[in-house]
């Protein structure tokens, strides 16, 4: 019994002796929007719901007020053909809807890729204004400053001309939340 009391006393003393230290943490989340392309010439819209981003951030951090910023770590397409399209390609423009004017801002222009199950990476072709709009919108949602959905649009054509496709095109956004918290040392 005395050993338990001594052990409990040591634990309580240890906990009281701990000092709080501020640390930065970097949890990540990934969300996506899906376009189902079923034609030779197309224009489709898709969204990532603000509530989904907000939930992902809430799962990652304890307190939204501790969020410094959200950083976009990755942006890519995942392409899944629903039929044999090995002899076809897509050229498309990818845009994000502005929260200020409801007009679309280019993220990519004239991106061409073969239609096959793949991850389509395009980091070297991104347009600065479109990426800035995406970062601003995700940061606003993460900090509770905006609740509009993040809306995208793709438009383009299938090659060769007259080719018809049935593919799922998913845009994936991978982001990291940077926030500070106190921990006992």
LUMRO-550504 format. One record per residue: residue number from 1; z, x, y of N, C-alpha, C, O in turn. Coordinates in steps of 0.1 Angstrom, whole numbers. Atoms other than C-alpha are relative to their C-alpha. Example, Ala and Ser with C-alpha at 12.3 -4.5 7.8 and 13.67 -1.06 7.14 Angstrom:
BEGIN
[1; [0; 9; -12]; [78; 123; -45]; [0; 9; 12]; [7; 19; 12]]
[2; [0; -9; -11]; [71; 137; -11]; [8; -8; 11]; [9; -3; 22]]
// end
This chain:
BEGIN
[1; [0; 8; -12]; [0; 0; 0]; [0; 9; 12]; [-7; 6; 22]]
[2; [-1; -9; -11]; [9; 28; 24]; [-14; 7; 2]; [-18; 10; 13]]
[3; [13; -6; -1]; [-24; 45; 16]; [-10; -9; 7]; [-18; -4; 15]]
[4; [9; 10; -6]; [-43; 13; 26]; [3; -1; 15]; [-6; -1; 23]]
[5; [-3; 1; -14]; [-24; 11; 59]; [-4; 12; 7]; [-9; 11; 18]]
[6; [5; -13; -7]; [-31; 48; 67]; [-15; 0; 1]; [-20; 3; 11]]
[7; [14; 1; -1]; [-67; 43; 58]; [-5; -9; 10]; [-15; -6; 18]]
[8; [4; 10; -10]; [-70; 12; 79]; [3; 6; 14]; [-6; 4; 23]]
[9; [-3; -6; -13]; [-53; 31; 108]; [-10; 10; 4]; [-14; 11; 15]]
[10; [10; -10; -3]; [-77; 60; 105]; [-14; -6; 4]; [-20; -2; 13]]
[11; [12; 7; -3]; [-107; 36; 105]; [0; -6; 14]; [-9; -4; 22]]
[12; [-2; 5; -14]; [-94; 18; 136]; [0; 11; 10]; [-7; 9; 21]]
[13; [0; -11; -9]; [-87; 51; 153]; [-14; 5; 2]; [-19; 8; 13]]
[14; [13; -5; 0]; [-122; 63; 144]; [-10; -9; 8]; [-18; -5; 16]]
[15; [9; 10; -7]; [-139; 31; 157]; [4; 1; 15]; [-5; 0; 24]]
[16; [-4; -1; -14]; [-119; 34; 190]; [-5; 13; 6]; [-7; 14; 18]]
[17; [4; -13; -5]; [-128; 71; 193]; [-15; 1; 2]; [-20; 10; 9]]
[18; [14; 0; -2]; [-165; 63; 191]; [-4; -3; 14]; [2; -12; 20]]
[19; [5; 4; -13]; [-183; 64; 223]; [-14; -6; -1]; [-21; -3; -10]]
[20; [13; 6; 0]; [-213; 43; 231]; [-10; 9; 6]; [-8; 16; 16]]
[21; [11; -8; -5]; [-246; 60; 236]; [-12; -8; 1]; [-15; -16; -8]]
[22; [12; 7; -2]; [-278; 46; 250]; [-11; 7; -7]; [-14; 19; -6]]
[23; [11; -6; 7]; [-308; 51; 227]; [-12; -9; 2]; [-11; -21; 5]]
[24; [13; 8; -1]; [-345; 40; 229]; [-4; -3; -15]; [-4; 6; -23]]
[25; [6; 3; 13]; [-359; 22; 199]; [-14; -5; 1]; [-18; -10; 12]]
[26; [14; 3; -1]; [-395; 15; 190]; [-5; -9; -12]; [-13; -4; -20]]
[27; [5; 8; 11]; [-400; -14; 166]; [-14; -5; 3]; [-18; -7; 15]]
[28; [14; 5; -2]; [-436; -26; 160]; [-2; -14; -6]; [6; -19; -14]]
[29; [4; 12; 6]; [-453; -58; 153]; [-16; -1; 1]; [-22; 6; 8]]
[30; [15; 1; 2]; [-489; -69; 144]; [-3; -15; 0]; [3; -22; -8]]
[31; [5; 14; -1]; [-506; -102; 153]; [-15; 0; 0]; [-21; 10; 3]]
[32; [15; 0; 0]; [-542; -114; 150]; [-5; -14; 3]; [2; -24; 4]]
[33; [7; 12; -2]; [-567; -140; 159]; [-13; 0; -8]; [-18; 11; -10]]
[34; [11; 1; 10]; [-595; -152; 136]; [-12; -8; 6]; [-11; -19; 11]]
[35; [13; 6; -3]; [-632; -160; 144]; [-7; -2; -13]; [-9; 7; -21]]
[36; [9; 3; 12]; [-653; -177; 117]; [-14; -1; 5]; [-18; -11; 11]]
[37; [14; 0; -5]; [-689; -168; 124]; [-9; -5; -11]; [-9; 0; -22]]
[38; [8; 7; 10]; [-714; -190; 107]; [-14; -3; 5]; [-19; -14; 4]]
[39; [13; 2; -6]; [-747; -186; 125]; [-7; 13; 3]; [-1; 24; 1]]
[40; [7; -13; -4]; [-773; -161; 137]; [3; 4; 14]; [3; 16; 17]]
[41; [-4; -3; -14]; [-764; -163; 174]; [13; -8; 2]; [14; -20; -1]]
[42; [-13; 6; 0]; [-728; -171; 182]; [8; 3; 13]; [6; 12; 20]]
[43; [-10; -1; -11]; [-700; -176; 208]; [12; -8; -5]; [11; -20; -6]]
[44; [-12; 6; 6]; [-665; -183; 194]; [12; 4; 8]; [13; 15; 14]]
[45; [-13; -4; -6]; [-630; -184; 209]; [11; -1; -10]; [10; -8; -20]]
[46; [-12; 0; 9]; [-597; -177; 192]; [12; 5; 8]; [10; 12; 18]]
[47; [-12; -3; -7]; [-561; -172; 203]; [11; 6; -9]; [11; 4; -21]]
[48; [-13; -3; 6]; [-529; -155; 195]; [10; -8; 8]; [12; -6; 20]]
[49; [-9; 8; -7]; [-502; -180; 203]; [11; 8; 6]; [17; 18; 0]]
[50; [-11; -7; -7]; [-476; -168; 229]; [13; -1; -8]; [21; 8; -9]]
[51; [-12; 2; 8]; [-449; -183; 206]; [1; 10; -11]; [12; 14; -15]]
[52; [1; -10; 12]; [-460; -160; 177]; [4; 14; 5]; [12; 21; -1]]
[53; [-3; -13; -6]; [-458; -129; 200]; [15; 0; 3]; [22; 10; 1]]
[54; [-14; 0; -4]; [-424; -140; 214]; [9; 0; -12]; [19; 7; -12]]
[55; [-8; 0; 12]; [-410; -146; 179]; [0; 14; -6]; [10; 19; -10]]
[56; [0; -14; 5]; [-422; -111; 168]; [8; 9; 8]; [15; 18; 2]]
[57; [-9; -9; -9]; [-405; -95; 198]; [14; -4; -3]; [23; 5; -3]]
[58; [-14; 3; 2]; [-373; -115; 192]; [5; 5; -13]; [16; 9; -14]]
[59; [-4; -6; 13]; [-373; -103; 156]; [2; 15; 1]; [10; 21; -7]]
[60; [0; -15; -1]; [-377; -67; 168]; [11; 4; 9]; [17; 15; 7]]
[61; [-10; -4; -10]; [-352; -66; 197]; [12; -10; 0]; [11; -22; -3]]
[62; [-12; 8; -1]; [-317; -79; 203]; [1; -8; 13]; [6; -19; 14]]
[63; [-1; 6; -13]; [-321; -87; 240]; [-13; 3; 8]; [-16; 15; 10]]
[64; [12; -2; -7]; [-353; -92; 259]; [1; 7; 13]; [-8; 14; 18]]
[65; [-2; -7; -13]; [-338; -79; 291]; [1; 15; -2]; [0; 23; 7]]
[66; [0; -14; 2]; [-335; -45; 274]; [-14; 6; -3]; [-15; 18; -4]]
[67; [14; -4; 2]; [-373; -43; 269]; [-5; 8; 12]; [-5; 3; 23]]
[68; [6; -8; -11]; [-389; -15; 290]; [-15; -4; 1]; [-20; -7; 12]]
[69; [14; 4; 0]; [-425; -23; 279]; [-4; -1; -14]; [2; 3; -24]]
[70; [7; 1; 13]; [-448; -31; 250]; [-13; 8; 1]; [-20; 7; 11]]
[71; [11; -9; 0]; [-474; -5; 242]; [-10; -5; -11]; [-6; -7; -23]]
[72; [10; 3; 10]; [-507; -14; 224]; [-3; 13; -8]; [-8; 22; -2]]
[73; [2; -11; 8]; [-508; 10; 195]; [-14; 0; -8]; [-19; 10; -11]]
[74; [13; 1; 7]; [-540; -3; 178]; [-6; -13; 3]; [0; -24; 5]]
[75; [9; 12; -2]; [-568; -28; 182]; [-12; 2; -8]; [-20; 12; -6]]
[76; [11; -1; 8]; [-594; -34; 156]; [-4; -13; -6]; [3; -23; -4]]
[77; [5; 11; 7]; [-615; -59; 137]; [2; 2; -15]; [0; 13; -20]]
[78; [1; 0; 15]; [-611; -68; 100]; [-11; -10; -4]; [-10; -22; 0]]
[79; [12; 8; 3]; [-644; -82; 87]; [0; -3; -15]; [1; 5; -24]]
[80; [1; 5; 14]; [-646; -103; 55]; [-12; -10; -2]; [-11; -21; 3]]
[81; [11; 9; 2]; [-680; -117; 45]; [3; -10; -11]; [10; -7; -21]]
[82; [-3; 11; 10]; [-679; -150; 26]; [-13; -2; -9]; [-13; -10; -17]]
[83; [12; 1; 8]; [-714; -144; 11]; [-6; 14; 1]; [-1; 23; 8]]
[84; [7; -13; 0]; [-737; -114; 4]; [-8; 2; 13]; [-18; -5; 15]]
[85; [7; -3; -13]; [-747; -100; 38]; [-2; 15; 1]; [-3; 20; 13]]
[86; [1; -14; -1]; [-752; -64; 29]; [-12; 5; 8]; [-12; 17; 12]]
[87; [12; -5; -7]; [-786; -62; 46]; [0; -5; 15]; [-10; -4; 22]]
[88; [-1; 5; -14]; [-773; -76; 80]; [10; 7; 8]; [19; 14; 2]]
[89; [-10; -6; -9]; [-754; -64; 110]; [2; -10; 12]; [-6; -19; 14]]
[90; [-4; 8; -11]; [-737; -79; 140]; [0; 9; 12]; [6; 20; 12]]
[91; [-3; -6; -13]; [-739; -69; 177]; [7; -10; 8]; [3; -22; 9]]
[92; [-8; 10; -7]; [-712; -85; 197]; [7; 5; 13]; [8; 18; 14]]
[93; [-8; -3; -12]; [-693; -86; 230]; [14; -7; -3]; [14; -17; -9]]
[94; [-14; 5; 3]; [-655; -91; 228]; [7; 0; 13]; [8; 10; 20]]
[95; [-6; 2; -13]; [-636; -105; 258]; [14; -6; -1]; [17; -12; -11]]
[96; [-13; 7; -1]; [-601; -116; 268]; [0; -9; 12]; [-6; -5; 23]]
[97; [-1; 10; -11]; [-594; -146; 290]; [11; 5; 10]; [22; 7; 6]]
[98; [-9; -3; -10]; [-578; -137; 323]; [10; -11; 3]; [6; -23; 3]]
[99; [-10; 10; -4]; [-545; -155; 332]; [-2; -3; 15]; [3; -14; 19]]
[100; [1; 2; -15]; [-554; -152; 369]; [-11; -10; 3]; [-9; -18; 12]]
[101; [12; 7; -4]; [-588; -168; 370]; [-6; -9; -11]; [-15; -16; -9]]
[102; [6; 6; 12]; [-595; -182; 335]; [-14; 5; -3]; [-21; -1; -11]]
[103; [12; -6; 3]; [-626; -160; 335]; [2; 10; -11]; [14; 14; -13]]
[104; [-1; -10; 11]; [-633; -136; 306]; [-2; 14; 5]; [-12; 16; 13]]
[105; [1; -15; -4]; [-628; -98; 310]; [-5; 7; -12]; [1; 5; -23]]
[106; [5; -7; 12]; [-648; -75; 287]; [10; 10; -5]; [16; 18; 2]]
[107; [-8; -10; 8]; [-629; -55; 261]; [-10; 9; -7]; [-8; 21; -7]]
[108; [11; -8; 6]; [-661; -44; 243]; [-13; -6; 4]; [-14; -18; 6]]
[109; [14; 4; -3]; [-698; -46; 251]; [-9; 6; -11]; [-8; 18; -14]]
[110; [10; -5; 9]; [-726; -44; 225]; [5; 9; -11]; [-1; 19; -14]]
[111; [-5; -8; 12]; [-706; -32; 195]; [-9; -5; -12]; [-9; -17; -14]]
[112; [8; 3; 12]; [-729; -31; 164]; [7; 6; -12]; [11; 18; -12]]
[113; [-6; -5; 12]; [-716; -28; 129]; [-6; -8; -12]; [-11; -20; -10]]
[114; [5; 6; 12]; [-728; -36; 93]; [9; -11; -5]; [22; -10; -3]]
[115; [-8; 11; 5]; [-716; -68; 77]; [4; 3; -14]; [-4; 1; -23]]
[116; [-6; -3; 13]; [-694; -57; 48]; [15; 0; 2]; [20; 2; 13]]
[117; [-15; 0; -1]; [-657; -60; 40]; [5; 13; 5]; [3; 24; -1]]
[118; [-4; -13; -6]; [-643; -34; 63]; [10; -2; 12]; [12; -13; 17]]
[119; [-7; -1; -12]; [-620; -24; 91]; [-9; 6; 10]; [-14; 17; 8]]
[120; [9; -5; -11]; [-640; -19; 123]; [8; 5; 11]; [14; -3; 19]]
[121; [-8; -7; -10]; [-624; 6; 146]; [-10; 3; 12]; [-21; 7; 10]]
[122; [9; -2; -12]; [-638; 8; 182]; [8; 6; 12]; [4; 3; 23]]
[123; [-8; -5; -11]; [-612; 27; 203]; [-8; 7; 10]; [-4; 7; 22]]
[124; [8; -8; -10]; [-638; 49; 219]; [-10; -9; 8]; [-16; -3; 17]]
[125; [10; 8; -7]; [-658; 19; 232]; [7; -11; 9]; [1; -19; 15]]
[126; [-8; 10; -8]; [-629; -1; 249]; [-3; 1; 15]; [-5; 12; 20]]
[127; [2; 1; -15]; [-633; -13; 285]; [14; -1; 6]; [23; -8; 1]]
[128; [-13; -1; -5]; [-603; -4; 306]; [6; -13; 6]; [18; -16; 3]]
[129; [-5; 12; -6]; [-600; -37; 325]; [5; -10; -11]; [15; -17; -9]]
[130; [-4; 9; 10]; [-599; -57; 293]; [12; 4; -8]; [21; -5; -11]]
[131; [-12; -5; 7]; [-573; -35; 276]; [12; -2; 9]; [23; -6; 5]]
[132; [-11; 2; -10]; [-552; -37; 308]; [5; -14; 0]; [17; -17; 0]]
[133; [-4; 14; 0]; [-553; -75; 307]; [7; -3; -13]; [17; -11; -12]]
[134; [-7; 2; 13]; [-543; -75; 270]; [15; 6; 1]; [24; -1; -2]]
[135; [-14; -6; -2]; [-513; -51; 278]; [8; -8; 9]; [20; -11; 6]]
[136; [-8; 8; -10]; [-502; -72; 308]; [4; -13; -6]; [16; -17; -4]]
[137; [-4; 12; 6]; [-503; -104; 289]; [10; 1; -11]; [20; -7; -11]]
[138; [-10; -2; 10]; [-484; -91; 259]; [13; 4; 6]; [24; -1; 1]]
[139; [-13; -4; -6]; [-458; -75; 281]; [7; -12; 7]; [19; -14; 6]]
[140; [-5; 12; -6]; [-454; -107; 301]; [7; -10; -10]; [18; -15; -8]]
[141; [-6; 8; 11]; [-448; -127; 269]; [12; 6; -6]; [22; -1; -8]]
[142; [-11; -7; 6]; [-425; -101; 254]; [13; -1; 9]; [24; -2; 4]]
[143; [-11; 0; -10]; [-403; -101; 286]; [4; -14; 4]; [13; -16; 12]]
[144; [-3; 14; -3]; [-403; -139; 288]; [-5; -4; 14]; [0; -14; 19]]
[145; [6; 3; -13]; [-424; -139; 320]; [-12; -9; 0]; [-17; -13; 10]]
[146; [12; 8; 1]; [-454; -158; 307]; [0; -7; -14]; [4; 0; -24]]
[147; [1; 6; 13]; [-460; -183; 279]; [-14; -5; -3]; [-16; -14; -12]]
[148; [14; 4; 3]; [-498; -187; 280]; [-4; 8; -13]; [0; 19; -15]]
[149; [5; -7; 11]; [-516; -178; 248]; [-10; 11; 4]; [-15; 11; 15]]
[150; [9; -10; -3]; [-537; -147; 246]; [-13; -4; -7]; [-14; -6; -19]]
[151; [13; 6; 5]; [-573; -160; 243]; [-11; 10; 1]; [-13; 18; 10]]
[152; [11; -10; 2]; [-603; -140; 231]; [-13; -8; -2]; [-13; -20; -5]]
[153; [13; 5; 3]; [-640; -147; 229]; [-9; 11; -6]; [-9; 22; -1]]
[154; [10; -9; 5]; [-667; -131; 208]; [-14; -7; 2]; [-15; -19; -1]]
[155; [13; 6; -1]; [-704; -136; 214]; [-10; 11; -4]; [-8; 23; -2]]
[156; [9; -10; 4]; [-734; -119; 199]; [-11; -6; -9]; [-14; -18; -9]]
[157; [12; 4; 9]; [-763; -120; 174]; [1; 8; -13]; [7; 19; -14]]
[158; [2; -6; 13]; [-770; -112; 138]; [-13; 7; -1]; [-23; 1; 4]]
[159; [13; -7; 3]; [-797; -87; 128]; [-2; 1; -15]; [8; 3; -22]]
[160; [12; 2; -8]; [-823; -89; 116]; [-1; -14; 5]; [6; -23; 1]]
[161; [2; 13; -7]; [-834; -118; 138]; [-3; -11; -10]; [-11; -9; -19]]
[162; [1; 11; 9]; [-831; -151; 121]; [10; 0; -12]; [10; -9; -20]]
[163; [-10; -1; 11]; [-804; -139; 97]; [12; -9; 3]; [17; -9; 14]]
[164; [-11; 9; -1]; [-776; -163; 91]; [12; 6; -8]; [9; 10; -19]]
[165; [-11; -6; 7]; [-741; -152; 81]; [12; -10; -1]; [12; -20; 6]]
[166; [-13; 7; 1]; [-707; -166; 71]; [10; 10; -2]; [13; 15; -14]]
[167; [-10; -11; 1]; [-680; -141; 79]; [12; -4; 8]; [12; -12; 17]]
[168; [-12; 2; -8]; [-644; -141; 90]; [2; 14; 7]; [2; 24; 1]]
[169; [-2; -11; -9]; [-638; -117; 119]; [14; -1; 6]; [16; -10; 14]]
[170; [-14; 0; -5]; [-601; -110; 126]; [2; 11; 10]; [-1; 23; 6]]
[171; [-4; -11; -9]; [-591; -91; 157]; [15; 2; -2]; [23; -8; -1]]
[172; [-14; -4; 3]; [-558; -73; 150]; [6; 8; 12]; [-1; 18; 16]]
[173; [-7; -7; -10]; [-534; -62; 177]; [13; 5; -5]; [21; -2; -10]]
[174; [-12; -6; 5]; [-507; -37; 167]; [7; 5; 13]; [1; 13; 21]]
[175; [-7; -4; -12]; [-480; -32; 194]; [14; 5; -4]; [20; 2; -14]]
[176; [-14; -6; 1]; [-447; -13; 198]; [8; -4; 12]; [4; -3; 23]]
[177; [-9; 4; -11]; [-418; -26; 218]; [9; 12; 2]; [16; 17; -7]]
[178; [-9; -11; -4]; [-399; 1; 237]; [12; -7; 7]; [10; -13; 17]]
[179; [-12; 6; -7]; [-363; -10; 245]; [12; 10; -2]; [12; 18; -11]]
[180; [-12; -8; 1]; [-329; 5; 250]; [11; -8; -5]; [12; -20; -2]]
[181; [-12; 7; 5]; [-297; -4; 233]; [12; 10; -1]; [10; 22; -1]]
[182; [-12; -8; 1]; [-261; 9; 230]; [4; 1; -15]; [4; -9; -22]]
[183; [-5; -1; 13]; [-249; 23; 197]; [13; 9; 0]; [14; 17; 9]]
[184; [-12; -8; 1]; [-215; 38; 187]; [-3; 13; -7]; [-10; 14; -17]]
[185; [3; -14; 6]; [-215; 75; 180]; [13; 5; -5]; [14; 16; -11]]
// end
